Amino acid sequence: MPTRKLPSAALLARARAVYRGGGVLAYATESCFGLGCDPLNARALRRVIALKGRPNHKGLIVVGASLEQLAPLIRPLSVAERATVARYWPGPTTFLIPASRKVLPLLRGRHRKIAVRVTAHRETASLCHVLGPLVSTSANRAGQRALRSAAACRHAFGAQVLTLPGRVGRRRKPSTIIDLESGRVLR
C-alpha cells in the first residue's frame, strides 16, 4: 500500500485555525470525503448542516483517533462496553452511545445518543491527533452521492470549506452503525 502523505505544516496550521474558528473542513475518510468541524462549536455545526441541507433532527457522527479523544462526548463506558467497542475500533463501525452533557443538540439531533467512531483511516486519525475529534458526515448535499475527491469537494463547496488533500479508503459503503446498549445494527 502506498504511503499516504499528510498535508504540509502550513496547511495543517490553516486547518487548525478553521477548526478553532468555527469553520468547516473537507477531508478523506474510509469511504468518501467527509465534512467536518469542531463537534463542540455550535456555529460550526450550523455551517455543516446548512452546507449539506441536512435536517437538524438527524444528528451527526463524530470520529476520533482514540476512545479517549471521544470520551468527553459520551457517558462513561462499563468494562463490558469498552470490550465491545475495542473489538471494532479502530474501524468502520460507528456506535450510538448516550451523549454527555457537553454535547449540543445540533450534534445529537433529537436523540439522547451520539454516533461516534474511532477511525482506522490513517489520514483522518492523524488529522484528529492534530485538531481533536471531528464531525464526520459525507461531503455532499443531502440526497446526492458522496464526493470521493478533493477536486469534487472544491467544486461543490468552493471557499465555504477548507478542502484538504487526501486519499479515500477502499470502502464503498458508509460505516456500520450499532446501538451499543441494545446491540441492534441500524445501518
C-alpha positions as CSV (number, residue, x, y, z in Angstrom):
1,M,0.0,0.0,0.0
2,P,1.5,3.4,-0.9
3,T,2.5,5.8,1.9
4,R,-0.1,8.4,2.5
5,K,1.3,11.9,2.5
6,L,-0.1,14.2,5.2
7,P,-0.9,17.9,4.5
8,S,2.0,20.3,4.9
9,A,2.6,22.0,8.2
10,A,1.3,25.3,6.7
11,L,-1.9,23.6,5.6
12,L,-2.3,21.9,9.0
13,A,-1.9,25.3,10.6
14,R,-4.7,26.6,8.4
15,A,-6.9,23.6,9.2
16,R,-6.3,24.2,12.9
17,A,-7.4,27.9,12.5
18,V,-10.5,26.9,10.6
19,Y,-11.4,24.2,13.2
20,R,-10.9,26.6,16.1
21,G,-12.7,29.4,14.3
22,G,-15.9,27.5,13.7
23,G,-15.2,26.7,10.1
24,V,-15.7,23.5,8.0
25,L,-13.1,21.1,6.6
26,A,-13.4,18.5,3.8
27,Y,-11.1,15.6,4.3
28,A,-10.6,12.0,3.1
29,T,-12.2,9.1,5.1
30,E,-12.6,5.4,4.7
31,S,-15.3,5.6,2.1
32,C,-15.6,9.2,0.8
33,F,-14.6,12.7,1.6
34,G,-16.2,14.0,4.8
35,L,-17.3,17.4,6.0
36,G,-16.0,18.1,9.5
37,C,-15.7,20.6,12.2
38,D,-15.3,21.0,16.0
39,P,-18.2,19.0,17.4
40,L,-18.5,21.4,20.4
41,N,-18.8,24.5,18.3
42,A,-22.5,25.4,17.6
43,R,-21.6,27.8,14.8
44,A,-19.5,25.2,13.0
45,L,-22.3,22.6,13.4
46,R,-24.8,25.0,11.9
47,R,-22.5,25.6,8.9
48,V,-22.1,21.8,8.3
49,I,-25.9,21.3,8.5
50,A,-26.5,24.2,6.1
51,L,-23.9,23.1,3.6
52,K,-25.4,19.7,3.4
53,G,-29.0,20.9,3.6
54,R,-29.5,18.3,6.3
55,P,-32.4,18.4,8.8
56,N,-31.3,19.4,12.3
57,H,-33.1,16.5,14.0
58,K,-30.9,13.8,12.4
59,G,-27.6,14.3,14.3
60,L,-24.1,13.9,13.1
61,I,-21.3,11.3,13.5
62,V,-18.0,12.2,15.3
63,V,-14.7,10.5,14.6
64,G,-11.6,10.4,16.8
65,A,-8.2,8.9,16.9
66,S,-8.9,7.1,20.1
67,L,-11.7,6.3,22.6
68,E,-10.0,8.7,25.0
69,Q,-10.5,11.5,22.5
70,L,-14.2,10.7,22.2
71,A,-14.7,10.2,26.0
72,P,-15.8,13.8,26.8
73,L,-18.7,13.4,24.3
74,I,-20.2,10.2,25.7
75,R,-21.2,8.9,29.1
76,P,-18.6,6.7,30.8
77,L,-18.5,3.1,29.4
78,S,-18.6,0.0,31.5
79,V,-15.8,-2.6,31.3
80,A,-18.1,-4.8,29.1
81,E,-18.9,-1.8,26.8
82,R,-15.2,-0.9,26.5
83,A,-14.5,-4.5,25.5
84,T,-17.3,-4.4,22.8
85,V,-16.0,-1.2,21.2
86,A,-12.4,-2.5,21.4
87,R,-13.4,-5.4,19.1
88,Y,-14.5,-3.0,16.4
89,W,-12.2,0.0,16.8
90,P,-10.3,1.4,15.1
91,G,-12.5,0.5,12.2
92,P,-15.6,1.3,10.1
93,T,-18.1,0.7,12.9
94,T,-20.0,3.6,14.5
95,F,-21.6,3.2,17.8
96,L,-24.6,5.0,19.3
97,I,-23.8,5.8,22.9
98,P,-25.6,8.0,25.4
99,A,-24.3,11.6,25.0
100,S,-22.6,13.5,27.7
101,R,-24.0,16.8,28.9
102,K,-21.4,18.6,26.8
103,V,-23.0,17.5,23.6
104,L,-25.0,20.2,21.8
105,P,-28.5,19.2,20.5
106,L,-27.3,20.2,17.0
107,L,-24.8,17.4,17.2
108,R,-27.0,14.6,18.5
109,G,-30.2,15.8,16.8
110,R,-33.4,14.7,18.5
111,H,-31.6,11.7,20.1
112,R,-30.2,11.2,23.5
113,K,-27.3,9.3,22.0
114,I,-24.4,10.4,19.9
115,A,-22.8,8.5,17.0
116,V,-19.1,8.0,17.5
117,R,-16.3,6.1,15.8
118,V,-12.5,5.6,16.2
119,T,-11.3,5.8,12.7
120,A,-8.9,3.4,11.0
121,H,-8.2,5.8,8.2
122,R,-4.7,6.9,8.8
123,E,-5.1,10.4,7.4
124,T,-8.3,11.1,9.3
125,A,-6.7,9.7,12.6
126,S,-3.7,12.0,12.0
127,L,-6.0,15.0,11.5
128,C,-7.8,14.1,14.7
129,H,-4.5,13.9,16.6
130,V,-3.7,17.5,15.4
131,L,-7.2,19.0,15.8
132,G,-9.3,16.9,18.1
133,P,-12.4,14.9,17.4
134,L,-14.1,15.8,14.1
135,V,-17.7,15.8,12.9
136,S,-17.7,13.3,10.0
137,T,-20.6,13.5,7.6
138,S,-20.3,12.6,4.0
139,A,-19.2,15.6,1.8
140,N,-22.4,16.1,-0.3
141,R,-25.6,17.9,-0.3
142,A,-28.4,15.8,1.3
143,G,-29.8,13.2,-1.1
144,Q,-26.8,13.4,-3.5
145,R,-23.8,11.0,-3.9
146,A,-20.9,11.3,-1.5
147,L,-17.9,13.0,-3.0
148,R,-14.7,11.0,-3.4
149,S,-12.1,13.5,-4.3
150,A,-10.7,16.8,-3.1
151,A,-11.4,18.3,-6.5
152,A,-15.0,17.4,-6.3
153,C,-15.3,19.0,-2.8
154,R,-13.6,22.2,-4.1
155,H,-16.1,22.3,-7.0
156,A,-19.1,21.6,-4.8
157,F,-18.3,23.8,-1.8
158,G,-15.7,26.3,-3.0
159,A,-14.3,28.7,-0.4
160,Q,-17.0,27.8,2.1
161,V,-14.9,24.8,3.1
162,L,-11.1,24.2,3.5
163,T,-10.5,21.1,1.5
164,L,-7.5,19.0,2.5
165,P,-5.8,16.7,0.0
166,G,-6.1,13.1,0.7
167,R,-7.0,9.6,-0.4
168,V,-10.3,7.9,0.2
169,G,-10.0,4.4,1.6
170,R,-11.2,1.4,-0.2
171,R,-14.7,1.1,1.4
172,R,-17.6,1.8,-0.8
173,K,-20.3,1.7,1.9
174,P,-20.6,4.1,4.9
175,S,-19.8,2.8,8.3
176,T,-22.0,0.2,10.1
177,I,-24.0,1.8,12.9
178,I,-24.7,-0.2,16.1
179,D,-26.6,0.9,19.2
180,L,-24.2,-0.1,22.0
181,E,-26.9,-0.6,24.6
182,S,-29.2,-2.9,22.6
183,G,-26.6,-4.3,20.1
184,R,-29.0,-3.6,17.3
185,V,-27.5,-2.9,13.9
186,L,-29.1,0.2,12.4
187,R,-27.1,0.5,9.2
